């Protein structure tokens, strides 16, 4: 069994590793997210993403991009911890941290066969859909209906702590 930390690679190392996976005939899937306080929705999303191919790489937003996307007080967990938690999941083969507000640079660099997005998106609302189309990357909407939210979970924790 590979230790979770060994699954976390730099972008350059990930590119080399994915080239090897493609040469072996494996279909590469890219999923991404902040994963700030891991919950069952994240697990189902990543399991759904893995079902779209043979090798799942997950882009985890760096702290600066989580702050920009989610606002003050976020992330709850630092990037290294979030990456290790995601890497520990059985469905995940490799994790890369990224600073950008969208996953477009990762699509350009990693060139997966499939780009998996959660059910909070539709084919028409995936922010990276044009880049994916230009690169010949299929977009797949995966996971269960969006009934799980870190924001809502944090609100419930705050309410129970305050009351």
C-alpha positions as CSV (number, residue, x, y, z in Angstrom):
1,X,0.0,0.0,0.0
2,X,1.3,3.5,-0.9
3,X,1.4,6.0,2.0
4,X,-0.9,9.0,1.4
5,X,2.1,11.5,1.5
6,X,3.8,9.6,-1.3
7,X,0.8,10.2,-3.6
8,X,1.3,14.0,-3.3
9,X,3.5,15.2,-6.2
10,X,4.7,18.5,-7.7
11,X,3.2,19.4,-11.0
12,X,6.4,18.5,-12.9
13,X,6.5,15.1,-11.2
14,X,2.8,14.5,-11.8
15,X,3.2,15.3,-15.6
16,X,6.0,12.7,-15.8
17,X,3.9,10.1,-13.8
18,X,0.8,10.7,-16.0
19,X,2.8,10.3,-19.2
20,X,3.9,6.9,-17.9
21,X,0.3,6.0,-17.0
22,X,-0.9,6.9,-20.5
23,X,1.9,4.9,-22.1
24,X,0.5,1.9,-20.1
25,X,-2.9,2.5,-21.7
26,X,-4.5,3.8,-18.6
27,X,-7.3,6.4,-18.8
28,X,-6.5,9.4,-16.7
29,X,-9.2,11.4,-14.9
30,X,-8.7,14.8,-13.2
31,X,-10.9,16.0,-10.4
32,X,-10.4,19.1,-8.3
33,X,-11.6,21.1,-5.3
34,X,-10.8,22.8,-2.1
35,X,-11.7,19.7,0.1
36,X,-11.7,22.0,3.2
37,X,-13.2,19.7,5.9
38,X,-13.6,16.4,4.0
39,X,-17.2,15.1,4.0
40,X,-19.2,12.3,2.4
41,X,-20.0,14.4,-0.7
42,X,-16.3,14.7,-1.4
43,X,-15.8,10.9,-1.1
44,X,-18.7,10.2,-3.5
45,X,-17.5,12.8,-6.0
46,X,-14.0,11.3,-6.0
47,X,-15.3,7.7,-6.3
48,X,-17.5,8.8,-9.2
49,X,-14.5,10.5,-10.8
50,X,-12.4,7.3,-10.5
51,X,-15.2,5.3,-12.1
52,X,-14.6,7.4,-15.3
53,X,-11.1,6.0,-15.8
54,X,-8.2,4.0,-14.5
55,X,-6.1,6.6,-12.7
56,X,-7.5,9.5,-10.7
57,X,-5.4,12.6,-10.1
58,X,-6.9,15.2,-7.8
59,X,-6.0,18.9,-7.9
60,X,-6.3,20.4,-4.4
61,X,-6.6,24.2,-4.2
62,X,-3.7,25.9,-2.3
63,X,-4.6,28.0,0.7
64,X,-4.4,31.3,-1.3
65,X,-7.0,30.1,-3.8
66,X,-9.3,28.7,-1.2
67,X,-9.3,32.1,0.6
68,X,-10.0,33.9,-2.7
69,X,-12.8,31.4,-3.6
70,X,-14.4,30.8,-0.2
71,X,-13.7,34.1,1.7
72,X,-12.4,35.1,5.1
73,X,-11.7,32.3,7.6
74,X,-11.1,29.7,5.0
75,X,-9.4,27.3,4.6
76,X,-10.0,25.6,7.9
77,X,-7.2,23.1,7.2
78,X,-3.9,24.0,5.6
79,X,-3.2,22.7,2.1
80,X,-0.8,20.0,3.1
81,X,-3.3,18.5,5.5
82,X,-6.2,18.7,2.9
83,X,-3.9,17.1,0.3
84,X,-2.9,14.3,2.6
85,X,-6.6,13.5,3.5
86,X,-7.6,13.4,-0.1
87,X,-4.5,11.2,-1.0
88,X,-5.5,8.8,1.8
89,X,-8.8,7.9,0.0
90,X,-8.7,4.6,-1.9
91,X,-10.1,6.1,-5.1
92,X,-7.3,8.6,-5.4
93,X,-4.0,7.7,-7.1
94,X,-2.2,11.1,-7.1
95,X,-2.7,14.6,-5.7
96,X,-1.3,17.9,-6.9
97,X,-1.7,21.3,-5.2
98,X,-2.5,24.3,-7.4
99,X,-2.7,28.0,-6.8
100,X,-5.0,29.1,-9.6
101,X,-8.7,30.0,-9.2
102,X,-9.6,27.6,-12.0
103,X,-8.3,24.2,-12.9
104,X,-7.5,25.3,-16.5
105,X,-3.7,25.4,-16.0
106,X,-3.8,21.9,-14.6
107,X,-5.9,20.7,-17.6
108,X,-3.3,22.2,-19.9
109,X,-0.3,20.6,-18.0
110,X,-1.8,17.2,-17.2
111,X,-3.9,16.6,-20.3
112,X,-6.2,14.0,-18.7
113,X,-8.7,12.0,-20.8
114,X,-11.6,13.1,-18.5
115,X,-12.2,16.1,-16.4
116,X,-14.7,15.2,-13.6
117,X,-16.8,17.9,-11.9
118,X,-19.4,17.6,-9.2
119,X,-23.2,17.6,-9.5
120,X,-23.3,21.3,-8.6
121,X,-22.2,21.8,-12.2
122,X,-23.9,21.0,-15.5
123,X,-22.1,20.5,-18.8
124,X,-23.0,24.1,-19.7
125,X,-21.7,25.6,-16.4
126,X,-18.3,23.9,-16.0
127,X,-15.9,26.9,-16.0
128,X,-13.2,25.0,-17.8
129,X,-15.5,23.5,-20.5
130,X,-13.9,25.5,-23.4
131,X,-10.4,24.6,-22.5
132,X,-11.4,21.0,-22.0
133,X,-13.1,21.0,-25.5
134,X,-10.1,22.6,-27.1
135,X,-7.8,19.9,-25.6
136,X,-10.1,17.0,-26.5
137,X,-10.8,16.3,-22.8
138,X,-14.2,14.8,-22.0
139,X,-16.1,16.5,-19.1
140,X,-18.1,14.2,-16.8
141,X,-20.5,15.3,-14.1
142,X,-20.1,12.8,-11.2
143,X,-21.0,12.2,-7.6
144,X,-24.3,12.3,-5.8
145,X,-26.7,15.3,-5.7
146,X,-25.1,18.3,-4.0
147,X,-26.7,17.9,-0.5
148,X,-23.4,18.1,1.3
149,X,-21.6,21.4,1.8
150,X,-18.6,22.4,3.9
151,X,-20.2,25.8,4.4
152,X,-23.3,24.3,5.8
153,X,-21.3,21.9,7.9
154,X,-19.3,24.7,9.4
155,X,-22.5,26.7,10.1
156,X,-24.0,23.7,12.0
157,X,-20.8,23.4,14.0
158,X,-20.9,27.1,14.8
159,X,-24.6,26.9,15.8
160,X,-24.0,23.9,18.1
161,X,-21.0,25.6,19.7
162,X,-22.9,28.9,20.2
163,X,-26.1,27.4,21.5
